[in-house]
Amino acid sequence: MLTLASCTAQHCNLNPSTESDAVGDRLSLPAVPMVIAPSTSEKDAKMAWWRQAKFGMFIHWGIYAVPGGEWKGKDVRGPGEWIQTRGRIPGDQYDPLAAQFDPVDFNADQWASIAQAAGVKYIVITSKHHDGFCMFDTHATNFNIVAATPWHQDPLAQLDVACRLHDIHFCTYYSIMDWHTPDQSPKIPSATAPEFSPTNMVPGKNDAYVAYMKTELGELITGYHPSLIWFDGGWVHGWTAADARSIYDYIHGLDPSIIVNNRLLYGVGDYGTPEQKIPNGGMKGDWETCMTINGTWGYMSRDKDFKSASTLITNLIKCVSGGGNYLLNVGPDALGRIPEPEVERLLAIGAWLKVNGDAIYGTTGSPFNQVLPFGYATQKPGKIFLEVTQWPANGILHVPLGNTIENAYLMADPDNSLQTKGSTIYLPAKAPDPVASVVVLQIDGAPKPL
Ligand code: JFZ
């Protein structure tokens, strides 16, 4: 068994979490190479919108938002959505949370408007997390938001519609590990203090569980048309390569345009998903870093440790400069509100993108094979974008580039050319943006990094 700590990027592109995320430290994954299939023209066509999109919003929302990280007056360690196992809560105490979940303030159009104002091009929302609770109108189980809550509504159906109106790709997260299904058993079965992760497939039940997944995925695909399905929780003991392949083939049989991440495991899937970590210089192939905006995925009332807008903008740039996407998480509360500090930060990112989005959307990674002392770079044919996070005090920017620079200007002031001499750019004393200012270079053909 390969533990996450020894799972290096070399043979596995599920990177271990290096931050204090209390989940990553204890997971273990099967020892299989996580190689993503090489690009073909078919795959290129399928991935096209996602490669352009660059920025997505992750939404972890479920009945775990009711306790919000606290059980019987005590703080439970770990992210909010893990409370059932970290709090050793038996099902007969956890499941009734559904009856308390009444998100009367949920407004799909408001969420989609926030997402659009943040500049995200796709959202990925939990359709079912590890607790097994379904956030959509499924016929496969009554443990779902329409049947089991006093609210009786389907937020995914509403969000799906709202996303289309706001020009956002609607995508769903789906957990393979399931603490509710009879087809998986807890790690430590106990009537009073069960520990669920990793669960075990009940011997002989793989086919039944795969069929259950297919029922739900079929409902999602035909009813909500997600552009992408984001699997997770595949570290269940007994989850097999054949199961992973069967699910992938089923999805593509229904809709070959659906993108699937790599967390079905066993090398099945379309792109890599480093978590809470942005690989320096990027990664080979398609990849997306998912990250919390504070320290939890699901809502946790005590977690006020929000990353600054400046950190988040820089993270987005770092991902894109490395050729990847940034999937930034929000954790709405039990009333259906995205916490105000999270909205504030999303809008700050959106304001930056409004001016500088041309350096992000539709670009590819840095042409330079070195770290730039002043920041980051992205490119489009004929153009290099420099995202300058360390504005030079002397106003001089040395760019390690062998091309003729035909024109150089600030993205915030496109009508005024900057003075250049060879590959040296002369900047104004003051940066147009306190976080990252974009310098655009128009060049003669393909970049020639020095
Ligand atoms: C998983 C979930 O357990 C978590 O609740 C959240 O949904 C997150 C997006 O994904 O957590 C993981 C998954 C993979 C690793 C670490 C935490 N990993 O590969 O290091």
Residues whose N, C-alpha, C, O or C-beta is under 5 A from the ligand:
A	BS01	JFZ	L4 L14 N15 P16 S17 V23 G24 E81 D232 E275 W297
